[in-house]
Amino acid sequence: MHSTHWGALEVERDQGRISGVRSFERDGDPSPLLASIPGSVHAPNRLLAPMVRAGWLEHGPVRASEGRGSDPYVEVSWDEAIELVASELARVRAEHGSTSIFGGSYGWSSAGRFHHAKTQLNRFLGVSGGYVSHLTNYSMAAAMIVLPRIVGSLEPAWGPGSSWDDLLGSTELVVMFGGLPIKGAQVESGGVGVHGTSDWLRRLRASGTSFVNVGPNRDDAPALVEAEWLSLRPNTDTALMLGLAHTLYAEGLYDSAFVERYCEGFDRFVPYLTGRVDGQSKDARWAGAIADVPAEEIRALARRMASSRTFLTAVLSIQRGEHGEQPYWMLVTLAAMLGQIGLPGGGFGFGYGNSAGRGSPVGKLPIPTLSPGSNPVPLAIPVARIADMLLEPGGEYEFNGGRHVYPDIRLVYWAGGNPFHHHQDTNRLIEAWRRPETIIVHEPWWTATARHSDIVLPASTTFERNDIAASSRDRFVVAMQQAIEPVGEARSDFEILSAVAERLGVAAEYTEGRSELEWLRHMYETARAEALAQELELPDFDSFWERGYIEIPAPDGRHRLFEAFRDDPEASPLATPSGRIEIFSDTIAGFDYADCPGHPVWLEPKEWLGSPLAARFPLHLLSIQPATRLHSQLDAGSVSQASKVSGREPCYLGAEDAAARGIADGDLVRLFNDRGACLAGAVVTEGLRPGVVVLPVGAWYDPVEPGKVGTLDRHGNANVLTADRGTSRLAQGPTALSALVEVERFEGVAPPVSILSPPETVERPERRWGTAS
């Protein structure tokens, strides 16, 4: 057995290579992405040996190195690579202190709980002296800060939330802001045994539940739910929700008793809603003008919501826009006005369809985990502010009520992620990435991150080591048994960091004297003992490993968000200052943020189709998650490659917008704005509202002139176009979904895609710095 983010599987081998995979026999809806695994593991751009950038070897660690991204590489031995890494860590700590080291490591590196790159790197950097870390994540940064302030926890977005079986038979209407794209339900960070989201949605629809998709992309709602489509301008969800709320209030359709007993500050929100504070009523006519939706459709939806058992949900992506805190806060407010929170089939939740386990009936069972250890450096930045940190050492910034100062980072150590995929405004990131003296990366492939680094160490893939897959949202724990020997000279992150720890004299603290398999046994047996304390008996490690998986019994009953709070708010208060749902937050109001005041509001984005910038860039870019890979993972695999148009990422345009630009299906197009430009392959569709273009994220960045800021990306990397600014001073989350672009048909000879081939390698140059090791 083995497991991945896309599901459990069996591996087929041929002469030491993965020749195919078979999905887990229990899974009736396996992910099609499993077919990409053989081609990805054995891709031509696998990193096969330790590599060092030639310019770094020749000139040494120099701040603002121009060679990153363009220099060739030199192959070195593992002994030399480990020595270089250990020496650089020691040098930087001695000269600048541990606050000059940033432990990046962000991404879905493995479904395995032991070989989780971020955890391994955090453990190592912690025991070796400390490091600057990061807070929140790119997926739901705004939600992670605002939801605990207004409902006391992250459960509505992180889970478990209300389970599908609680909705089934009770929910009459599901209103989906941003749809419910089930491509995300094919993945889970700790692996997934059985995919169930599609089946639950079919059962809901068959039971008579109606669905309304509120968003600019019709295809964000799966066809199987037969959703009605309410098309609105991107980034106007908050305005439309305010129009719905105004109708509920003005027509006496809201649940005043619920608001009075369970909510805080509704009376301070109403003057804004009605316009008493600013002279502008947030009625359906006002909302419709902003969202480009007929006012009567807004009123009709509000009346329908009030007369039905209604469940409100929103995708994670709508909080990844400017002022991304506002649509989530306003959706909670809207659900509170309906008064159905804590009732069967009512209330709200976020991220359904964004991972396989959202909504799944799963009990609370301890899972095998590895502790990241402690960090002696109490310094962390919001993850989406990485470029700011590197570009502005010593600069001040505000976050979640505090004022902070960016550290002066001299060394970046990254493992298990690809910031050249996750981070916005790639050209700005390139400028920032030049600032550190040394960048060290563990990577299985020659990604853009690897090509912009100084010391690149070949990491093994999940199939080249042993591990345990487990998720709090899944009922299966899977033995990830090593399928093949490491490709080339690849080593696991644990092996690499153990060797560096040995050179630095902290191996005992890092490994605790355990090997890979000893750690797996320890993790499993620890979880097994915790399960036994909950009266659940699991097989011993050897029996589990031999069988390949264990299945945890399904819980007896459904889970309903805030049920206990609904039943008795005094006995089961929320973890907010008032113990209630905070429609008005005195805490947030006290921060005095103009970009995030004390209650939900409509704040006009800098970039949206109602801004002056739309005259130059009249298309709103939706850089959505792809259906053919996970983020940027498996881009070299067969499923992702089959979706390309002339080798480029597909770009989806509505028929009206395509015709206006003389663009036909299959044409090569250039997307551009003031931040950058990329090539993509046009796909003309009927499922988009006019003025919207879709370019999925994750195509590996492939510039025409490597290392140069502002050069054309030839592969379709959306982040050369997205903006790098925070959602607000409260959460400082990413705002990728607030970007305007123009698209034109590309004329001339298209530059060939090169990212699937390794970079140039050269012989070792003469060393011009320090003393040779």
C-alpha positions, 0 to 999 in steps of 0.5 A, spaced: 500 500 500 501 507 499 498 513 499 498 520 496 494 527 497 490 524 491 488 517 494 490 511 497 493 506 491 497 500 489 504 501 485 506 497 479 513 496 478 517 495 472 525 494 472 525 499 478 521 504 476 513 505 477 510 503 471 503 504 473 498 505 479 492 502 482 487 506 486 485 503 493 479 498 492 475 501 497 475 507 493 469 508 488 471 515 486 478 515 485 482 521 483 484 521 475 490 525 478 493 518 480 495 517 472 500 522 473 504 519 478 509 515 474 511 520 469 512 525 475 516 521 479 521 519 473 520 526 469 526 528 465 527 534 470 528 530 476 533 533 480 538 527 480 544 529 485 546 535 489 547 542 485 550 548 487 549 555 483 556 556 479 556 563 481 555 562 488 561 557 488 565 562 485 563 568 488 560 566 495 554 568 499 553 575 496 547 579 497 542 581 491 546 576 487 544 577 480 545 570 478 539 567 481 535 564 476 540 564 470 546 561 472 548 554 471 549 549 476 555 545 478 554 537 481 557 536 488 558 530 492 553 529 498 559 530 503 561 537 500 553 539 499 552 537 507 558 541 509 556 547 505 549 547 508 552 546 515 558 551 514 553 557 511 548 555 517 554 556 522 556 562 519 550 566 518 548 565 525 555 567 528 555 573 524 548 575 524 544 571 529 538 566 528 533 571 526 537 572 520 535 565 518 528 564 515 525 557 515 520 557 509 518 550 507 510 551 505 506 546 501 503 540 501 510 536 501 507 529 502 501 525 505 506 522 510 506 525 517 513 523 518 516 525 512 512 532 512 518 537 510 515 543 514 515 539 520 522 536 519 525 542 517 522 546 523 525 540 528 532 541 525 532 549 525 529 549 532 534 544 535 540 548 531 539 555 534 532 557 531 529 561 525 524 566 523 518 562 521 511 564 518 504 564 520 497 563 517 497 560 510 496 562 503 489 558 502 485 561 508 489 567 511 484 572 512 479 566 514 484 564 519 484 571 523 477 573 522 473 567 524 476 566 531 475 574 532 467 573 530 465 566 532 471 564 536 474 558 532 476 556 525 472 550 525 467 553 520 473 553 515 478 548 517 473 543 519 469 539 521 463 543 520 457 541 519 457 534 516 453 532 509 449 527 513 446 533 517 444 537 511 441 530 508 434 530 509 434 537 512 437 542 507 432 545 502 437 550 499 444 551 499 447 558 496 454 557 494 458 563 494 464 561 489 460 555 487 463 548 490 468 546 485 469 538 487 476 538 484 478 540 490 475 534 494 479 529 490 485 531 495 487 531 502 493 533 505 494 527 509 491 522 504 484 520 503 482 513 503 475 513 500 472 520 496 465 521 498 463 528 496 460 527 489 456 521 492 454 526 498 452 531 493 448 527 489 444 524 495 443 531 497 440 533 490 436 527 489 433 528 496 430 535 493 435 540 495 436 546 491 443 549 489 444 556 487 451 558 485 453 565 486 459 567 482 462 569 475 464 562 473 458 557 472 463 551 472 465 552 479 458 548 481 458 541 479 453 539 474 451 533 478 447 539 483 444 542 477 445 549 480 442 555 478 447 560 476 447 567 479 452 571 475 456 577 479 462 581 478 468 578 481 470 581 488 463 583 489 460 578 494 460 582 500 456 587 496 451 582 494 450 579 501 449 586 504 443 587 499 441 580 501 441 582 508 438 589 507 432 585 504 431 581 510 431 587 515 427 591 511 422 586 509 422 583 516 424 577 514 430 576 519 430 572 525 430 578 530 430 573 536 436 569 534 440 575 533 438 578 540 440 572 544 446 569 540 449 575 537 453 581 539 453 588 535 447 587 530 444 594 533 451 597 531 451 594 524 444 596 522 446 603 521 451 602 516 446 597 513 440 602 512 445 608 510 444 612 517 451 613 518 453 614 511 447 616 507 447 610 502 442 604 504 445 598 502 439 595 499 438 591 493 439 596 488 445 599 491 448 592 491 445 590 484 449 596 481 456 594 484 455 586 483 451 587 476 445 583 478 438 585 477 436 588 484 429 584 483 434 577 483 437 579 489 430 580 493 428 574 490 433 570 493 433 573 500 426 571 500 427 564 498 433 563 503 428 566 509 423 561 507 427 555 506 432 551 511 438 554 508 445 552 508 450 558 506 457 556 504 463 560 500 469 557 497 476 559 500 478 563 494 473 569 495 477 571 501 483 571 497 482 577 494 482 585 497 479 585 503 478 578 503 476 578 511 469 582 509 465 576 505 466 571 510 464 576 516 458 578 512 456 571 510 456 569 518 452 575 519 447 573 513 447 566 516 445 569 523 440 574 520 437 567 517 437 564 524 438 557 522 445 556 525 445 550 529 439 547 526 439 541 522 441 543 515 442 550 516 447 555 518 454 556 514 460 553 513 466 554 508 471 550 504 466 545 502 469 542 496 476 544 497 478 538 500 476 531 500 474 531 508 470 537 508 463 535 511 465 527 511 462 524 518 469 523 521 470 521 529 475 525 533 481 520 533 488 521 535 493 520 528 500 519 528 504 525 528 511 528 528 512 534 533 515 540 530 519 541 536 520 548 539 523 554 536 527 559 541 526 565 536 519 568 537 519 571 531 514 569 525 511 573 519 504 572 515 506 567 510 504 572 504 508 577 506 515 574 504 517 578 499 515 584 503 520 581 509 526 580 504 525 587 500 524 591 507 528 589 512 527 593 518 520 595 515 514 596 520 508 592 518 501 591 522 498 585 523 492 582 527 492 588 532 500 588 533 505 593 530 512 588 528 518 589 524 521 585 519 527 581 520 534 582 516 534 575 513 541 573 510 539 565 509 533 562 506 532 554 508 526 551 504 523 544 503 517 541 501 514 547 497 514 552 491 514 559 493 514 561 485 508 557 485 504 560 491 506 567 492 503 573 488 507 577 483 513 573 481 517 579 478 517 582 485 518 575 488 524 575 484 527 582 486 526 579 493 529 573 492 536 576 490 536 579 497 539 573 501 546 571 501 544 564 501 538 560 499 538 552 500 532 548 497 530 541 498 527 539 491 525 533 487 524 537 481 528 542 477 522 547 479 523 555 478 524 555 486 530 550 485 533 554 479 533 560 483 537 557 489 544 557 491 544 550 494 539 545 491 539 538 494 535 532 491 529 530 495 526 523 494 519 523 493 514 519 497 514 513 493 522 512 495 521 512 503 516 509 508 511 513 512 504 513 515 498 517 511 493 520 516 488 526 516 483 528 522 478 528 516 479 521 513 477 514 516 483 511 514 490 510 516 495 508 510 502 504 511 506 508 505 511 502 504 517 504 500 515 502 492 522 504 489 529 505 490 531 513 490 531 516 483 538 518 482 542 520 489 535 523 492 535 522 499 529 524 504 529 530 508 530 526 514 536 523 511 539 530 509 537 534 515 540 528 520 547 529 516 547 536 517 545 536 524 551 531 525 556 536 522 553 541 527 553 537 533 545 536 534 544 530 531 541 526 538 536 532 539 534 532 532 533 524 531 532 522 538 536 516 536 531 513 532 531 511 524 525 512 519 522 505 521 523 506 529 520 513 528 514 510 524 513 505 530 513 510 535 508 515 532 503 509 531 504 506 537 503 513 541 497 514 537 494 507 538 495 508 546 491 515 545 486 511 541 485 506 547 484 511 552 478 513 548 476 506 548 478 504 541 482 498 540 487 499 534 492 493 531 499 493 533 504 496 528 507 490 525 499 488 524 498 495 521 504 495 517 503 488 514 495 489 512 497 496 509 491 500 512 486 501 518 479 503 517 476 507 523 469 506 525 464 512 522 461 516 528 454 514 531 451 521 529 452 527 525 456 533 526 452 540 526 456 546 527 455 550 533 449 545 535 451 546 543 451 553 542 444 554 539 442 549 545 445 553 551 449 559 549 450 560 556 453 553 558 456 553 551 459 560 549 463 561 543 470 563 544 469 570 543 470 576 548 462 576 548 461 569 548 456 570 542 457 571 534 460 578 534 457 582 528 460 588 531 467 586 534 470 591 539 476 588 538 477 589 531 474 596 531 479 597 537 485 596 532 483 602 528 484 599 521 480 603 515 481 597 511 478 592 516 473 596 521 469 593 526 463 590 522 463 587 515 463 593 510 463 593 502 470 596 501 472 597 494 478 594 491 484 597 488 483 592 482 476 590 480 471 591 474 468 597 477 475 601 478 478 606 473 484 601 471 479 597 468 479 602 462 486 599 460 485 592 463 478 590 462 478 583 464 478 580 471 483 574 472 481 568 476 487 564 478 483 558 480 486 552 483 487 547 477 483 540 475 489 537 473 494 537 478 494 539 486 497 547 486 503 546 482 504 538 483 504 533 478 505 539 472 510 534 469 505 528 469 500 526 464 494 529 466 496 536 466 500 535 460 494 533 456 490 539 458 496 544 455 494 547 449 500 548 444 504 546 451 502 552 455 497 552 460 489 553 458 486 560 458 479 560 458 475 566 455 467 567 454 465 567 447 464 574 447 470 576 450 474 572 445 470 574 439 472 581 441 479 580 441 479 576 434 481 570 439 479 562 437 479 556 440 486 553 440 490 560 439 496 562 443 494 568 447 498 573 451 495 575 458 499 582 461 498 587 465 503 592 469 506 587 473 508 582 467 506 577 462 505 570 460 503 566 454 497 561 454 493 557 450 486 559 449 479 555 450 473 559 449 467 557 453 460 559 455 461 558 462 464 565 464 460 572 465 463 577 460 469 581 462 472 574 466 478 570 464 480 564 467 488 562 468 489 556 473 495 557 477 500 552 478 504 552 471 511 552 472 514 559 471 518 559 465 521 565 463 524 567 456 530 570 459 531 566 466 533 571 472 531 577 469 525 581 472 519 583 467 521 578 462 515 574 458 513 567 462 512 562 456 508 557 460 502 560 463 504 562 470 498 566 473 502 569 478 506 573 474 500 577 473 497 577 480 498 582 486 502 582 492 499 586 497 495 584 503 488 583 504 488 588 510 492 590 516 488 585 520 490 578 516 495 580 511 493 575 507 494 574 499 490 577 494 491 573 488 483 574 486 484 581 485 487 582 478 485 585 472 489 583 465 488 584 458 489 578 453 491 579 446 492 574 440 500 572 440 503 573 433 510 571 431 514 565 433 512 562 440 518 561 444 519 553 446 517 551 453 523 549 457 521 548 464 521 540 463 528 540 462 534 540 467 538 547 467 545 547 464 550 544 468 558 546 468 564 544 471 566 547 477 569 554 477 575 557 480 573 559 487 574 567 488 572 568 496 574 565 502 578 559 504 577 552 500 574 547 504 
